[in-house]
């Protein structure tokens, strides 16, 4: 797994890392938007982003008039 390659002149090269899709992504409240969450969901990545207080407050204000229940 940690195999190092050598170039033609015998010098060591950086270890080749495989690119892979992360299982989850954590970010701060500034990056919480429906667009960002939708993009991550389409790619199958779990979003670990806290919900801003104003969004929760607005959901509570809607009460039973619509929207999803506040967390």
C-alpha positions in Angstrom: 0.0 0.0 0.0 2.7 2.5 0.9 4.8 1.6 -2.1 7.0 4.3 -3.4 7.8 4.7 -7.0 11.2 5.6 -8.5 11.7 7.8 -11.4 14.0 6.9 -14.3 17.0 8.5 -12.6 16.5 6.6 -9.4 15.1 9.4 -7.3 12.1 8.8 -5.1 8.7 10.1 -6.3 5.8 11.1 -4.1 3.5 8.3 -3.0 0.6 8.1 -5.5 -2.7 8.7 -3.7 -6.0 7.4 -5.1 -8.7 10.0 -5.4 -12.0 8.9 -3.7 -15.3 10.4 -2.8 -15.6 11.3 0.9 -18.4 9.8 3.0 -19.1 13.0 4.8 -18.2 16.7 4.6 -18.1 19.0 7.6 -18.3 22.8 7.2 -19.3 25.8 9.2 -22.6 27.7 9.2 -21.6 30.0 6.4 -21.7 27.2 3.9 -25.2 26.0 4.8 -27.4 26.5 1.7 -29.9 24.4 -0.1 -27.7 24.5 -3.2 -24.7 23.2 -1.3 -26.6 20.5 0.5 -28.4 19.4 -2.8 -25.0 19.1 -4.6 -23.6 17.0 -1.8 -26.7 14.8 -1.7 -26.5 14.2 -5.5 -23.0 13.0 -5.1 -23.9 10.8 -2.1 -21.9 12.7 0.5 -23.4 13.3 3.9 -23.4 17.0 4.9 -22.3 17.7 8.5 -23.1 21.4 8.5 -24.8 23.1 11.5 -28.0 24.9 10.7 -27.9 28.7 11.4 -30.1 30.0 14.3 -32.0 32.3 12.0 -33.2 29.4 9.8 -34.4 27.5 12.9 -36.1 30.6 14.2 -37.9 31.2 10.9 -39.1 27.6 10.9 -40.4 28.0 14.4 -42.2 31.2 13.3 -44.0 29.2 10.6 -45.3 26.8 13.3 -48.1 24.7 11.8 -48.4 26.9 8.7 -45.9 24.9 6.7 -42.3 23.9 6.4 -40.7 21.0 8.2 -40.6 20.8 12.0 -37.7 22.6 13.7 -34.8 20.5 15.0 
